[in-house]
Amino acid sequence: MVLGAGPGGARRLPPYVVPPGMPGATSLDSGVVTTIAPALPAAVLWDMDGTLIDSEPYWIAEEIHLVESFGGVWSDEHSHALVGNALEVSAQYILDHSPVELTVAEVVDRLMHGVMRRVEERMPWRPGALELLTALRAEGVRTALVTMSWRPFTDLLVRLVPQGSFDIVVPGDAVGHGKPHPEPYLTAVGLLGVDAADCVAIEDSPSGVRSAVAAGVPTIAVPHVVPVPPMAGAVQIPTLRGVTPHDLLTLVGAAVSR
């Protein structure tokens, strides 16, 4: 993969396999053949903000703080317009709708590091997410983190989650096109070496669901901060609480059979 200039001129980092031995790591090439039951997906692809962890309120709080520091006012309407977007897209939106005088990269940096400080103080798991993630790993199902947050944040998340949680991570600064473009999910399935149709994506936002569906990944939408309109290839549930690995293909079966 040729690395180009990322958002705001920053060097774009590649998606990555989590190194064995690092917290949150598991080996993709352990030499052990694991037989996965037909009732389980080949891999589960997790969105992060709003799906795995309830960090969207942290992002909104940091947006308000940033805009107010420049003498502006930030509404819920503006905050909700940013949910699920690529960070550079959200940063440009803030610059277009507020008196903030920074570069796109500076806006992203301020917001992201503010959210990271909050997450380090308290990890806000979404209901049922940690339990499902843990159960998937116990069943030997491969997992990927596919997020629009950039690598400094995903590195922090990988350190904080239980060891062995993710096989690969695709951060927002590792792709040329963010959600709703399919590139993030196509990158994940390519790195895992699985067929998109055999996987399940879990998302909370319209742009995230569109990204996964466009990549051919059957998707479970768990709407949180903003509603998700009905989409072919996706099914909606109110919560992950009580959902088990063996429920996933049954749930998405209703979506793909429409």
Beta strands, then each sheet from edge to edge (+ up, - down):
strand 1: 16-17
strand 2: 43-46
strand 3: 142-146
strand 4: 168-170
strand 5: 200-203
strand 6: 219-221
strand 7: 234-236
sheet 1: 1+ 4- 3- 2- 5- 6- 7-
end
